[in-house]
Amino acid sequence: MAARKTTARSAKKPNVSADELKTYYREMLLIRRFEEKAGQLYGMGLIGGFCHLYIGQEAVVVGLEAAADEGDKRITSYRDHGHMLACGMDPKGVMAELTGREGGYSKGKGGSMHMFSKEKHFYGGHGIVAAQVPIGAGLAFADKYKGNDRVTFTYFGDGAANQGQVYEAYNMAEIWNLPCIFVIENNQYAMGTSTKRSTHSPSYWERGAAYGIEGEEVDGMDVLAVKAAGEKAVAHCRAGKGPYILEIKTYRYRGHSMSDPAKYRTREEVQEMREKRDAIEHVRQMLLTGNHASEEDLKAIDKEIKEIVNEAAEFSKTSPEPALEELWTDIYADEVPQGSAA
C-alpha cells in the first residue's frame, strides 16, 4: 500500500457565530473552574490518590467536541476531567467520583482515573500510559464492523506517543481502514521531561507516514483552529479514508499531577504562556473586540459557571460513601461452579 500524503500545519479556521463563540468560552471556563475547585478539594484532603488537572488544555477537547456528532466515541488517559465535561457529563457526577462518593459516575469506586459514561460514549479515563490507544482503535473497529458512520477520538499525550502499542494500533487502524482520530495532546512535558529531551523527532504526527496515515499539527491554544482541524479529520474518517492523526500543541499550567511541584520549568515560562497564549483569554478578547459580548455578559457567564462548580463541590461532599455491598456490583466474571478448579 502506498503511503498517503501527509499534511502540513493547519491554518484554516471556521467561520463561527457570536453564540458559538460564547458556547466555547463557557465550556472552556467550566473546565477551568472545575479543575481549580478539584485542586482545592485535593488540598483539603477530600480527593485522594492521583489527580491530574487539565488547566491550560481546555481548547483541545472543546474544539474537537464541536466537530463531533452524536454517537461519536472518545477515550483518553488519566487527565480526563476536561474530556468528561466537554462531552456533556454532569459536573456533579464527575466531582462526586473524585471524592469517592456514591453519586459519582463509577459509584465512588473509580476515582479520578476511571470514569465512564455509556450515555455520552465516554470510555475512560485510563491509568496505564498509552493503554487506551489500542482500545480506541478497537472502538473504531466496532463502528466499522457495524457500518454506522461513527468515529472515535483516541486521546493520548506526548509521553505516550513513544509507546510501542501506539504504533501497533496505527498499523492495525490503517490496515483495517478504521474511522479513528488519534489525538496527540502535546503539552510539552511527559510527566517532568521536556519533549526536547525525550525524543529525537518531536513532530509526532509525522510518524504516521510510516503507516500511510495522514495528519497535521494544530495550535491547541486556539479553539477555532482545533475545531477546523477536527472537522477535517472527522470528514476524512466518515468518507472511509481510514485513520487520521492530530498533534495538538497545547500547554498545561499545573504539574503533571497534584503531587508534582513542576520544578523542571521556570515560573516565567508558565507565566508567559498564561499571559500571551491562554485559550480562554483569546476567545474572551474575540468576544469583546468583535462586540459579541460585553464585560457584564462575560461576568455573568463566570458567575453562572462558579455556581455550577460550587454546586458540584457541595454534592461531592454530601453524597454518601458507597455502601459495602457496592463492592460486589459491576463485576464481570463467570461464576465458578462449586467443586471445580478456580
C-alpha positions as CSV (number, residue, x, y, z in Angstrom):
1,M,0.0,0.0,0.0
2,A,1.4,3.3,-1.0
3,A,2.0,5.9,1.8
4,R,-0.6,8.6,1.9
5,K,0.5,12.2,1.6
6,T,0.9,13.9,5.0
7,T,-0.5,17.3,5.7
8,A,1.3,20.5,6.8
9,R,0.3,22.5,9.9
10,S,-3.3,23.6,9.7
11,A,-4.0,27.3,9.5
12,K,-7.6,27.2,8.4
13,K,-10.2,28.5,10.9
14,P,-14.0,28.1,10.6
15,N,-16.4,31.0,10.5
16,V,-18.4,31.0,13.8
17,S,-21.3,32.9,15.2
18,A,-21.3,35.0,18.3
19,D,-23.4,32.3,20.0
20,E,-20.9,29.6,19.1
21,L,-18.0,31.7,20.5
22,K,-19.9,32.2,23.7
23,T,-20.5,28.5,23.9
24,Y,-16.8,27.7,23.5
25,Y,-15.9,30.4,26.1
26,R,-18.5,28.9,28.6
27,E,-17.4,25.3,28.1
28,M,-13.7,26.1,28.4
29,L,-14.4,28.2,31.5
30,L,-16.4,25.4,33.1
31,I,-13.4,23.1,32.7
32,R,-11.0,25.7,34.1
33,R,-13.2,26.5,37.2
34,F,-14.0,22.8,37.8
35,E,-10.3,21.9,37.8
36,E,-9.4,24.8,40.1
37,K,-12.1,23.6,42.5
38,A,-10.8,20.0,42.2
39,G,-7.4,21.2,43.1
40,Q,-8.8,22.9,46.2
41,L,-10.7,19.8,47.3
42,Y,-7.5,17.8,46.8
43,G,-5.6,20.2,49.0
44,M,-8.3,19.8,51.7
45,G,-7.9,16.0,51.6
46,L,-11.3,15.4,50.1
47,I,-9.8,13.9,46.9
48,G,-7.3,11.0,47.4
49,G,-4.9,9.2,45.1
50,F,-3.8,10.7,41.9
51,C,-5.4,13.9,40.4
52,H,-4.3,15.2,37.0
53,L,-5.7,18.6,36.2
54,Y,-6.5,19.9,32.6
55,I,-5.9,23.6,33.3
56,G,-4.4,25.2,30.1
57,Q,-5.5,22.5,27.7
58,E,-9.2,23.3,27.6
59,A,-9.3,24.3,23.9
60,V,-8.4,20.8,22.8
61,V,-11.5,19.0,23.9
62,V,-13.8,21.9,23.4
63,G,-12.7,22.3,19.9
64,L,-12.9,18.6,19.0
65,E,-16.3,18.1,20.7
66,A,-17.5,21.0,18.5
67,A,-16.5,18.9,15.5
68,A,-18.1,15.6,16.8
69,D,-21.6,14.3,16.2
70,E,-24.0,12.4,18.4
71,G,-22.8,8.8,18.8
72,D,-19.1,9.5,18.2
73,K,-16.9,7.9,20.8
74,R,-14.0,9.3,22.9
75,I,-11.4,7.6,25.1
76,T,-8.4,9.2,26.9
77,S,-5.8,8.9,29.6
78,Y,-5.8,9.8,33.3
79,R,-6.0,13.6,32.6
80,D,-9.7,13.1,31.8
81,H,-11.9,15.6,33.7
82,G,-12.0,18.1,30.9
83,H,-13.0,15.4,28.4
84,M,-15.9,14.4,30.6
85,L,-17.2,17.9,31.0
86,A,-16.8,18.7,27.3
87,C,-18.8,15.7,26.1
88,G,-21.7,16.7,28.4
89,M,-21.2,14.6,31.6
90,D,-22.7,16.1,34.7
91,P,-20.2,18.1,36.8
92,K,-21.8,16.7,40.0
93,G,-21.3,13.1,39.0
94,V,-17.7,13.8,37.9
95,M,-16.8,15.7,41.2
96,A,-18.5,13.1,43.3
97,E,-16.4,10.4,41.7
98,L,-13.3,12.4,42.5
99,T,-14.3,12.4,46.2
100,G,-15.2,8.7,46.1
101,R,-18.9,9.1,46.7
102,E,-22.0,7.1,45.7
103,G,-23.2,9.8,43.4
104,G,-20.1,9.6,41.2
105,Y,-20.1,8.2,37.7
106,S,-18.5,4.9,38.9
107,K,-20.4,5.0,42.2
108,G,-17.3,6.1,44.0
109,K,-15.2,3.1,43.0
110,G,-13.2,4.5,40.2
111,G,-11.9,7.9,41.3
112,S,-10.1,10.4,39.0
113,M,-8.7,8.0,36.5
114,H,-11.6,5.5,36.0
115,M,-14.8,7.1,35.0
116,F,-17.1,6.0,32.2
117,S,-20.4,7.1,30.6
118,K,-22.1,4.8,28.2
119,E,-24.8,7.5,27.6
120,K,-22.1,10.1,26.5
121,H,-20.0,7.5,24.7
122,F,-17.0,8.2,27.0
123,Y,-14.9,5.1,27.6
124,G,-12.3,6.4,30.2
125,G,-10.1,7.5,31.9
126,H,-7.1,5.0,31.8
127,G,-4.3,4.9,34.3
128,I,-1.8,3.0,32.2
129,V,0.2,5.2,29.8
130,A,-1.0,4.6,26.2
131,A,-3.1,1.6,27.1
132,Q,-6.2,3.4,25.8
133,V,-4.8,3.8,22.3
134,P,-5.4,0.2,21.1
135,I,-8.7,0.2,22.9
136,G,-9.7,3.3,20.9
137,A,-8.8,1.5,17.7
138,G,-11.0,-1.3,18.9
139,L,-13.9,1.1,19.4
140,A,-13.4,2.3,15.9
141,F,-13.3,-1.3,14.7
142,A,-16.7,-1.9,16.2
143,D,-18.2,1.1,14.4
144,K,-16.5,0.0,11.1
145,Y,-18.0,-3.5,11.6
146,K,-21.5,-2.1,12.3
147,G,-21.2,0.4,9.4
148,N,-22.8,3.1,11.5
149,D,-20.7,6.1,10.2
150,R,-19.3,7.0,13.7
151,V,-15.8,8.0,14.5
152,T,-13.6,7.5,17.7
153,F,-11.4,10.2,19.2
154,T,-8.5,8.5,20.8
155,Y,-6.5,10.9,23.0
156,F,-3.0,10.4,24.4
157,G,-0.1,12.6,25.4
158,D,3.4,13.3,24.0
159,G,4.9,10.9,26.5
160,A,2.6,8.1,25.5
161,A,3.4,8.8,21.8
162,N,6.7,7.0,22.4
163,Q,5.0,3.7,23.5
164,G,5.2,0.8,21.1
165,Q,1.5,-0.1,21.4
166,V,0.7,3.3,19.8
167,Y,2.4,2.2,16.6
168,E,0.8,-1.3,16.7
169,A,-2.6,0.5,16.9
170,Y,-1.6,2.8,14.0
171,N,-0.7,-0.2,11.8
172,M,-3.9,-2.1,12.5
173,A,-6.0,1.1,12.1
174,E,-4.6,1.7,8.7
175,I,-4.7,-1.9,7.5
176,W,-8.4,-2.2,8.6
177,N,-9.2,1.4,7.4
178,L,-10.7,2.3,10.8
179,P,-12.5,5.6,11.5
180,C,-10.2,6.5,14.3
181,I,-8.8,10.0,15.0
182,F,-5.6,9.7,17.0
183,V,-5.3,12.9,19.1
184,I,-1.8,13.6,20.5
185,E,-2.3,16.2,23.2
186,N,1.3,17.5,23.2
187,N,1.5,19.6,26.3
188,Q,5.3,19.8,26.0
189,Y,6.1,17.7,29.1
190,A,5.9,13.9,29.6
191,M,5.5,14.0,33.4
192,G,8.6,16.1,34.1
193,T,10.5,15.5,30.9
194,S,10.5,18.1,28.1
195,T,9.8,16.8,24.6
196,K,13.2,18.3,23.6
197,R,14.9,15.8,25.9
198,S,12.7,12.8,25.4
199,T,12.6,12.3,21.7
200,H,14.8,13.0,18.7
201,S,11.8,13.5,16.4
202,P,9.5,15.9,18.2
203,S,7.0,16.1,15.3
204,Y,4.8,13.2,16.5
205,W,2.1,13.4,13.8
206,E,4.7,12.8,11.0
207,R,5.4,9.3,12.4
208,G,2.1,8.2,10.9
209,A,3.6,8.5,7.4
210,A,5.4,5.2,8.1
211,Y,1.9,3.6,8.1
212,G,0.4,5.7,5.4
213,I,-1.7,7.7,7.8
214,E,-2.4,11.4,7.1
215,G,-2.2,14.0,9.9
216,E,-1.3,17.5,10.9
217,E,-0.1,19.8,13.7
218,V,-2.6,22.1,15.3
219,D,-2.4,25.1,17.5
220,G,-4.0,23.8,20.7
221,M,-4.3,27.2,22.3
222,D,-6.8,28.3,19.6
223,V,-10.2,26.6,19.9
224,L,-11.2,27.6,16.4
225,A,-8.1,26.1,14.9
226,V,-8.8,22.9,16.8
227,K,-12.4,22.8,15.6
228,A,-11.3,23.3,12.0
229,A,-8.8,20.5,12.2
230,G,-11.3,18.3,13.9
231,E,-13.9,18.8,11.2
232,K,-11.3,18.0,8.6
233,A,-10.3,14.8,10.4
234,V,-13.9,13.8,11.0
235,A,-14.8,14.3,7.3
236,H,-11.7,12.2,6.4
237,C,-12.8,9.3,8.6
238,R,-16.5,9.4,7.7
239,A,-15.5,9.3,4.0
240,G,-14.0,5.9,4.6
241,K,-10.4,7.1,4.2
242,G,-9.2,5.4,7.4
243,P,-7.5,6.9,10.5
244,Y,-6.1,10.4,10.9
245,I,-3.6,11.9,13.3
246,L,-3.9,15.3,15.0
247,E,-0.9,16.5,17.0
248,I,-2.4,19.4,19.1
249,K,0.3,21.6,20.6
250,T,-1.0,22.7,24.0
251,Y,0.3,23.5,27.4
252,R,-0.6,22.6,31.0
253,Y,-0.2,25.2,33.6
254,R,0.0,22.9,36.6
255,G,2.3,20.0,37.3
256,H,1.8,16.5,35.9
257,S,-0.4,15.7,38.9
258,M,-1.3,17.5,42.1
259,S,1.8,16.0,43.8
260,D,4.2,17.5,41.2
261,P,5.8,20.8,42.1
262,A,6.9,21.2,38.5
263,K,10.4,22.4,39.2
264,Y,11.6,21.3,35.8
265,R,10.4,24.5,34.2
266,T,10.6,28.2,35.2
267,R,7.7,30.2,36.6
268,E,8.5,32.7,33.8
269,E,7.8,30.1,31.1
270,V,4.4,29.3,32.6
271,Q,3.5,32.9,33.2
272,E,4.4,33.8,29.6
273,M,2.0,31.1,28.3
274,R,-0.8,32.4,30.6
275,E,-0.3,36.0,29.5
276,K,0.3,35.5,25.8
277,R,-1.3,32.2,24.7
278,D,-4.2,31.4,27.1
279,A,-7.0,29.8,25.1
280,I,-9.8,31.2,27.2
281,E,-8.5,34.7,27.2
282,H,-8.1,34.5,23.4
283,V,-11.8,33.8,23.0
284,R,-12.7,36.4,25.6
285,Q,-10.9,39.1,23.6
286,M,-12.6,37.9,20.4
287,L,-16.0,38.4,22.0
288,L,-15.1,41.8,23.4
289,T,-13.3,43.3,20.3
290,G,-16.0,41.9,18.0
291,N,-18.7,43.4,20.1
292,H,-20.3,40.0,20.5
293,A,-20.4,40.4,24.3
294,S,-19.8,43.0,27.0
295,E,-17.7,42.7,30.1
296,E,-21.0,42.4,32.0
297,D,-22.1,39.5,29.8
298,L,-18.8,37.6,30.5
299,K,-19.0,38.3,34.2
300,A,-22.5,36.8,34.2
301,I,-21.2,33.7,32.5
302,D,-18.3,33.4,35.0
303,K,-20.8,33.8,37.9
304,E,-23.1,31.0,36.4
305,I,-20.1,28.7,36.0
306,K,-18.9,29.3,39.5
307,E,-22.4,28.4,40.8
308,I,-22.4,25.2,38.8
309,V,-19.0,24.2,40.1
310,N,-19.8,25.1,43.7
311,E,-23.0,23.0,43.5
312,A,-20.9,20.1,42.2
313,A,-18.4,20.5,45.0
314,E,-21.2,20.6,47.6
315,F,-22.8,17.5,46.1
316,S,-19.4,15.7,46.1
317,K,-19.1,16.4,49.9
318,T,-22.7,15.4,50.9
319,S,-23.3,12.4,48.6
320,P,-23.0,9.3,50.8
321,E,-20.0,7.0,50.9
322,P,-20.5,3.8,48.8
323,A,-22.2,1.0,50.8
324,L,-20.2,-2.1,51.5
325,E,-22.4,-4.1,49.2
326,E,-21.4,-1.9,46.3
327,L,-18.0,-3.7,46.2
328,W,-19.8,-6.7,44.7
329,T,-21.6,-4.9,41.9
330,D,-20.5,-4.3,38.3
331,I,-18.1,-7.3,38.4
332,Y,-18.0,-9.0,35.0
333,A,-16.8,-12.6,35.7
334,D,-18.2,-16.1,35.1
335,E,-19.3,-17.8,38.3
336,V,-17.1,-20.8,39.0
337,P,-19.2,-23.9,39.7
338,Q,-18.8,-25.3,43.2
339,G,-16.2,-28.0,43.4
340,S,-14.4,-27.0,40.2
341,A,-10.9,-25.7,40.0
342,A,-10.7,-21.9,40.2
